[in-house]
């Protein structure tokens, strides 16, 4: 079973680049371009989350705060 990573960024080019990079390294990669989508993807229990701070509608800080209510997954 491969390790998994959740990439959260509103810039699709960045998400695409990171998806390609981590996929080639053997990670299972989940992606989200908004805070509410990230909260749904966290249900897949990624091993680590790369979280952008500047997101539309809900900041990365708010997303982090909500994730911390139920998970201690590492967040960068």
C-alpha positions as CSV (number, residue, x, y, z in Angstrom):
1,X,0.0,0.0,0.0
2,X,1.5,3.3,-1.0
3,X,1.5,6.4,1.1
4,X,-0.9,9.1,0.2
5,X,-0.8,12.9,0.0
6,X,-3.6,15.5,-0.3
7,X,-2.6,18.6,-2.3
8,X,-4.8,21.7,-1.7
9,X,-4.3,24.7,-3.9
10,X,-6.6,26.9,-5.9
11,X,-4.0,27.2,-8.7
12,X,-4.7,24.3,-11.0
13,X,-1.2,24.4,-12.6
14,X,0.4,24.0,-9.2
15,X,-1.9,21.1,-8.3
16,X,-1.2,19.5,-11.7
17,X,2.6,19.8,-11.3
18,X,2.6,18.4,-7.8
19,X,0.2,15.6,-8.8
20,X,2.6,14.5,-11.5
21,X,5.7,14.8,-9.3
22,X,4.3,12.8,-6.3
23,X,2.5,10.3,-8.5
24,X,5.9,9.5,-10.2
25,X,7.4,8.9,-6.7
26,X,4.7,6.3,-6.0
27,X,2.3,8.3,-3.8
28,X,-1.4,8.0,-4.0
29,X,-2.4,11.7,-4.7
30,X,-5.7,13.3,-3.8
31,X,-6.3,16.9,-4.8
32,X,-8.6,19.8,-4.0
33,X,-8.9,23.4,-5.2
34,X,-11.1,24.7,-2.5
35,X,-11.4,24.4,1.3
36,X,-14.8,22.5,1.3
37,X,-13.4,20.0,-1.2
38,X,-10.3,19.6,0.9
39,X,-12.4,18.7,3.9
40,X,-14.2,16.0,1.9
41,X,-10.9,14.6,0.6
42,X,-9.5,14.4,4.2
43,X,-12.0,11.6,4.7
44,X,-9.7,9.4,2.5
45,X,-7.2,9.6,5.4
46,X,-4.1,10.9,3.6
47,X,-0.7,10.5,5.3
48,X,0.2,14.2,4.8
49,X,-1.5,17.3,3.5
50,X,0.1,20.1,1.5
51,X,-2.2,23.1,2.2
52,X,-2.1,26.5,0.5
53,X,-3.0,29.4,2.8
54,X,-4.7,31.6,0.2
55,X,-7.9,29.8,-0.9
56,X,-11.2,31.2,-2.1
57,X,-14.1,31.4,0.4
58,X,-12.3,29.5,3.2
59,X,-8.6,30.2,4.0
60,X,-6.1,27.5,4.5
61,X,-6.0,28.4,8.2
62,X,-9.7,27.8,8.5
63,X,-9.3,24.4,6.7
64,X,-6.5,23.5,9.0
65,X,-8.5,24.4,12.1
66,X,-11.4,22.3,11.0
67,X,-9.2,19.3,10.1
68,X,-7.6,19.6,13.6
69,X,-11.0,19.0,15.2
70,X,-10.9,15.4,14.1
71,X,-7.4,14.5,12.8
72,X,-3.8,14.9,13.6
73,X,-2.5,14.3,10.1
74,X,0.7,16.3,9.4
75,X,-0.1,19.5,7.5
76,X,2.4,21.6,5.6
